[in-house]
Amino acid sequence: MTKAKDSRIDHQRRAVVAGAVAVSAQLLSPTPVFADTKRPTSTGSQRLDIERFVADCVAANEEVDAQAAVNEVLARAVSTPKSVLTALGDPEKAGLNVLLKSSTLTIFAATWTPQMNLMPHDHLMWANIGIYTGREDNIFWKRTSDGIRAYGADALFVRDTAMLPADALHSVTNPLQRFTGGIHIYGGDFFNTTRSQWNPETLDEEPSDGAKIREMFHRENVRLGLEKDA
């Protein structure tokens, strides 16, 4: 067999392997979809105009593919993370800074204390996440006949965005020794929707809603001495 023929066969084998890997990645990939944006928004280099950002998200939410359109606005915003920090301030404790709450769209800045964890939970609506400081690690879960099981993971770094479908189920960790901040956008009324969370040790399903999520953030601040217990 000639060297040229050997080279062609080797190239064909590499192409087959590459194709198989690509298909496997699609089948086994975690829930979020990372996306760049081409949508022009009002984000400046000095300070994010929060009111304009929210207005851009509301307008994008009226488009046919609302989640993708809103994600483009979000991605442009976190592409200049210093402008977001200037507008929202450096995180100093765990919290949810609500920027918009309506029946069709909820927007808030979520800040995580160092090494903070949030148990597995669902949303029952699509969700977009954009990181402007720190890092957020996600474990993705799925329901099975024996309860939920982990099936994938991914890490979001500064400037990353992710799109989660309405049936996504994930747990979240800030793995860093410093605070993490991200803008979270939901395609519905996040705080008034009854959802589920799962006990982090037993994985038993429990009811959850916005109030319970807020309480978790409060308990984290109490644990670190950043807030007093009520």
Buried (B, 14 or more C-beta within 10 A) or exposed (E): EEEEEEEEEEEEEEEEEEEEEEEEEEEEEBBBBEBEBEBEBBBEEEBBBBEBBBBBBBEBBEEEEBBBBBBBBBBBBBBBBBBBBBBBEEBEBBBBBEBBBEEBBBBBBBBBBBEBBBBBBBBBBBBBBBBBBBBBBBBBBEEEEEEBEBBBEBEBEBBBBBBBBBEBBBBBBBBBEBBBBBBBBBBBBBBEBEBBBBEEEEBEBEEBBBEBBBEBBBEBBBEEEBBEEE
